[in-house]
């Protein structure tokens, strides 16, 4: 095995361990779709309380995302991941042994804090230890882990459908990956970029030499030091004119990922299948296992092709497919009373939607926001972008059942389809292609105030000088 192959094996191992945080993210967001059906048997709860049980994780995630930038800079990426695993363990234990619905909410809040911090820290850590030629695939391992976590949660939901108090086991099995993450992170290195920020250059050199399986890492060290020569930005400075366009892009991608409806499917999949005509609880949950499978497979496709096809083609193609799928769902529910067989159209559209989301927005948000922010503001600015994701996740998840009651499923899914159209337009004009470009090159283009569409081009390219409108509006 060549030295390059050895370094690739090691960096994949490091990234896979860090991505267990993503698996926990997926598990704890997906497990509620089945657990909710059984919690209501033990605790009489209203529609509003159901929405609160689902969205309590998102409240915790919002606060976790806001604090994550500061915490990552203060404690380091690796140490913060150890804190994340502890929060998962605490929250899961509380929720599993709850004797009142409010104790479930408390446990879910702790889990939410862990998800909010972990959803930011894991892709950041992976991006900062990865060589640029593998960065897309490695960061996307985190999203692959999320989909695997969702699939595991759906399988567990189905396995425990006929067991009394099954929701406790559904929650409790989350302790297994939480403990695995805690043990795994003990053996991983700290991010070399964070070490250099802390003036620990000798340690950073040793870490990079191990990550790259090479003694010659001076060029990469110099590039990182060069990007750190400008003073570290305060929270207020992330809104400076030269940073504002990429901050807006990151926040918008977080907004788009959620308002196009993904978590209405993830959180409420059994409910949707029951509305479509699959009345048996067991069969509706089994159908969600299929969603989990295609979600994983489509993400594997994205991980393999992100650094071959590029970010933009996958993102735009996915948005088109999502829009058409949502329109199909809307039609199926609108005509359901006239044609019973349309429930199969609803199911196929749901599966198609998941596939299109998985290879586009599913991987793209976490990858792009880990790439586009300059190092001096990366921690804080990523925190803002991830907060945007969780805020809109909370808004969508806490209003979905209410929208269904007010407008019905047909009009609700049509609304999400319309949002997909506007999202496509934004992404077409504003999202850059960052394939094959180093983080330092992207940062230099941002400093030169190039338009968003071209910040992902190599600095050797003859880029057009942007006009004032480009970098004022992003």
N, C-alpha and C positions, 0 to 999 in steps of 0.2 A: 504494500500500500504506500503510495507517494505521500510526501509531507502535506501536500494540498488536500488529499483525500482524508488524511488523519485529522487535519484542522477542521474540515467540514463535518466529520463524524462528531468531534467534540462540540463544535458550535451548535449542531443540531441537538445534541444531548442537553446542553445548557438551555437552549430555547424551549425544548419540550418540557423540562422540569418547570421553568418559569410559566409556561403556558397552562400548567395545572390550575393556576388562578383563573384562567379562562374556562376550564372545565367546571370549576365551582360556580362561576358566574352563570354558565348555561344550566347547570343542574338546579341551582336555587331559583332561577327564574322560570324554568320549565316544570319543576316539581309541583308548583302551586296549581297548575291546570288540572291535575288529577286530585290532589289533596283537598282542594276546595269543595269538591263534590261530597267528600266524606266529613270534613270539618262541620259542614252545615247539618249533618246528622247528629253530631254530639252537642253542637251549640246552635240554637235557633238564631239565625242572623238575617238581616235585611240585605237588599241589593246594595245599599250604600256601604254596609259593613263588608260585603264580599269585595267590593272595589277597594276598600281600605286595606283589607288583608293582602290583596295583590299589590297595591301601590305603596304599602308601608316600606317594602324593600327599596322602592324608588326614592322615597324621601331620604332614607339613610344614604342611598347612593349619591344623591345630590350633594349632601353635606360632605360625604367622603371625597367626592370629586373636587369640590372647592378647596378642601384642605390638602389634597394630595400633592399639589405642586410644591407648597411650602414644606410639607413633610418629606418629600422625596429629596429636596435640596438639603434639608437639615440632617436627616438620618442616613441618606444614601438609598439607592434603589433596592439593593439586596436586603438590607435590614428592614426596610419598610415592607417588603414582601413577607418577611417573617411575622411582622405585626399583623398583616392581612390574614395570614393563616390562623393566627390566634383569635382574631375577631370571628372568622368563620366557625371555629370550634366553639366559642362561647355562644354565638347566636344560634347555632344548630342545636346545641344542648338545651338552651332555654326553650326553643320552639318545640322540641321533641317531647319535653316533659311538662308542657303547659297544661294547667287545669282550668284555664279561663281564656276566652278569646283575646283578652287584652295582653296576656302573657305571650300568646302567639305573636301579637303585634310587636311586643318588645324584642323578642327573639329575631323577628324579621327585620327590625330596625338595625340590630347589630350586624346581621348578614348583609343588609344594604350598605352599611358603612364599609364593610370588607369588599363588596362588589365595586362600590364607587372608587375606592382607592386602588383596588387591584386592576380594574378595567383601564385605569390610567397608567399604573406603574409597570404592569407586565409588558405591554407593547413598547413602552418607553425603554425599559431595560433591554428587551430583545433587539430593538433598533440600534441601541448604543453599543452593543457587543458584536453586532453583525457586520461582516464585510459587505460593501455596497452591492456587489453582484448577487448576493443571496438575501438581501434585506427584505425584499418583497415577500418571498416564500417564507422566510423565518418569522417575520412579524405576523404573517397570516396564519401561522401555526396556532397563534392565540385564538383567532376566530374559529379555526378548525376544532380546537379544544372546546370552545363554547358550544359548537354544534354537537360534539360528542357528549358534552354534559347534558344538553337538552335531550338527545336520544336516550341516554341512560335514564334520565328522569322519567321519560315516557314509558320505557320498558318497566321501570320500577312501579310506576303508577298502575300499569296493567297487571303486574304480578301480584299486587296487593289489593286488587279490587274486591275480593271476597273475604277479606280478613277484618275482623272488628278492630277499631282503633288504628286502621292501616295508615292513616295520615301521619302518625307518630313515627312509624317505620320509614315512611317516605322521606320525612325530614331527616331522621336519624342517620340514614345511610350516607348522608353528606359528610359525616365525620371521617369517612375513609379517605377521600381525596384531600380533605383539609389537613389531616395528619401527614399524609404523603407529601404535600407541599411544604409543610413545616420542616420535615426531615430532609427533603431534597435541597431546599434553599440553604441549609447549613453548609453544604459542600460547594456551592457555586461562588464564582468570583464577583467582586463588585464591578460596576460599570467603569471602564477606564476613563470615560469622559467625566464622570463625577469625581473620580480620584484626582484627575488633573485640576478640576475646579477647586478641590480642597488642598492644592499644592502637594499632592502625594504622587509626584511624577515617577519616582522609582517604582512604586507599587503598580502604577498604571502601565509602565513598560513591561514589568513581569507578567501582568495579566494579559496584555496584548500579545506578547510572545507566546503565551500558552494558547490563547484563542486562535492565533494565526499559525501556530506551530512553526514559527520563524523567529530568528534573532534580529532580523532586519525590519523593525517597525518604526524607524525614526521618521519616515515620511508621514505616517499616520499620526504620530505624536505631534509633529510640527504643525500639521493641519488643525488638530484639535486645539493646540496652544494658540495658534493664530486666531481662531474663532473666539478665543476667550480673552484676548487682549483688551477688548472693549469692556468696560465695567458691567457688572451684573445689573440687570434692570429690576426696578421695583415693580410692584403690582400696577401702579399708576402708569408706568412707562410702557406697559404692554399695549397701551392705547395710543402710543406715539404714531404719527402719520405713516412712517415706513413699515411698522408692524401691523397697523390696523387692517390692511387688506387680507393678510393671511389669517389674522384672528377672526375676521368676519367669515372667511372661507371655512375655517374649522368649526365655528359655531353653526354655520348654515348646514354643513354636512351632518352635524349632530341633529339638527332640526329635521332635515330631510329624511335621515334614516328612520326617525320615529313617526313623523306625521304621514308617511306613506303606508302605515298600518301594520308593520311587521309584528309588533307585540300583541296586537289584537288576535293574531293567529296563534302565537306562542302561548300566551296566557289563557286564552279562551277557546282553544281548538276543540275540546270536547263539547263545549257549549255550542259552537258553530255547527258541528256535525249533528248535534241533537236538533238544532233548528232546521237543518237540511233534511231531517227525516230519519236519522239513525238514532232511534229513541233509547235503545238499550245502553246503559252506562258502560258496560264492558266493551261493546263493539265501538262506541264512540271514542273511548280511550285507546283501543287497539288501532283505530284509524290514525291517531296522532303518532303512534310508533312509526307508521309509514312516513309521516312528515319528518320525523327525526332522521330516518334513514336517508331520504332524498336530500335533506339539509346537509348531512355529512358528505354525501357523494358530490354534491355541487360545490361544496367548499374545498374538497380535495382537488376538483377540477380547477378552481380558482388559484389555489396554492401552486399548482403545477404550471399554470399558464400566465400568472401575473407578470413574471419577469421575461416572458416570451412574447405574449400578445400586447401587454401593457395595461395600465390602469384605466385609462379613458375608454377604450373600446368595450371592455367588460362592464364598466359602470353604466355607460349609455345604453348598451344592449339590454342590460338587466332592468333598467327603468322602463324601457319600452315593454318588455315582457310582463313586468309587474302591473303596469297600467292596463294592458289587455286582459290579464288574469282577473283583476279587480272588476273590470267591466263585465267579464263573464260571470263572476260571482253575483254581481248586481242583477243581471238578467235572469240567472237561475233562481234567485230568491223572489224576483218580481213575478215570474211565471210558475212558481212552484205549485200553486194551488190548481193550476190547469194541467200540468204535466208532471206527474210524480217522478218520472225517470230523470228529471232535471237535477235531482239530488246528486246523481253521478257527475253531472256537469259541475256542480258546486265543489265536489270533492276533487275533480281533476284540475279545476282552476286554482283551488287552494294549494295543491301540490306544485303546479306550475309557478305560482307566485313565490313559494318558498324556494324553489330552484333558482329563479331569477334574482331574488334577493340575496341568496347565499353567495353567488359568484360575483355580485356587484357591491351593493351597499353594505352587505354583511362584512366583507373583508376590507372594503375601501376606507370606511371611516377610521378604523384603528390604524391602518397602514398610513394613510395620507397625513393624519394629524401627528403621527410620530416622525414624519419626514419634513413637514413644511416650516416648522418654527425654528428660528435661530437658537443656538445653544444657550445664549444668555437669558432667554425668556422661555425656553422650551418647557420647563417644568410648570411654570405658572400659566402660560398660554394653553398648554395641553389640558390643564385643569379646567380652564374656562370652556374649552371645546367639549370636554367630557361632561362637564356640568350641563351644558346645553343639551347634550344627548339624553341625560337622565331627567332633566326638567321636562322635556317634551315627551319622554317615555312616560313620566308620571301623568302628564296632562292627558295623553291618549288613553293610557290604561285605566285611569280613574274616571273617564267619561264614556268608555266604549259601551258598557251595559246601559248607561243612561241614553246614549244616542240610539241604541237598538230599541229601547222602550218608546222613545219619542218619534223616531222616523222609520223604524223597521230596518232589517238588514240590507235590503236592496238599496235604499237611499244612502245608508251609511257607507257601504262599500263603493258606491258611485262617488261619494265625496272624496274618499281616499284615491280613487282613480284620477280625479281632476287634479288633486295635489301632485300626483306623479307627473302629469304633463308639465306643470310649472317647475317641478324639480328637474326634469330633463332639460328644460330651457336654461336654467341656472347652471347646471353642471356642464352643459355643452360650451357655454361661454366663459366659465370661470375656473373649472377644475383643470390643473396642469397634469401633464404626463411626467412622472418622476422616475420612470424605469431607467436603470443604468446610470444614474447620476448620484454623486456622493452628497451626503448631508451638507458638507462644507460648500460645495458648488451651489446647492439650492440656497443656502444662506447668503452667499455673495450676491446672487441675483436679486434676492429680496432687498439687500442693502442698496443695490443700485436702482431699486424701485421699478423693476421691470413688471409688466402686467402679470396677473396671476396665471394666465394661460401659458406663459413661457418661462416661469421661474424654475421649471424642472428641466431646462435645457443646459447642456454643458457650458461652462463659462467661456470656452474657446469658440463657441458659436457666435456669429455676428448677429446679435440680437438688435431689433429695432429699439430706438429710444422711445420710451412711453410718453404719452402726453399727460398733462396734469389730471385729466378726467380719469385716466386709467388707475393711477395710484391713489386718487382720492376716494373713488367709489369701490376700489378692489376689482 
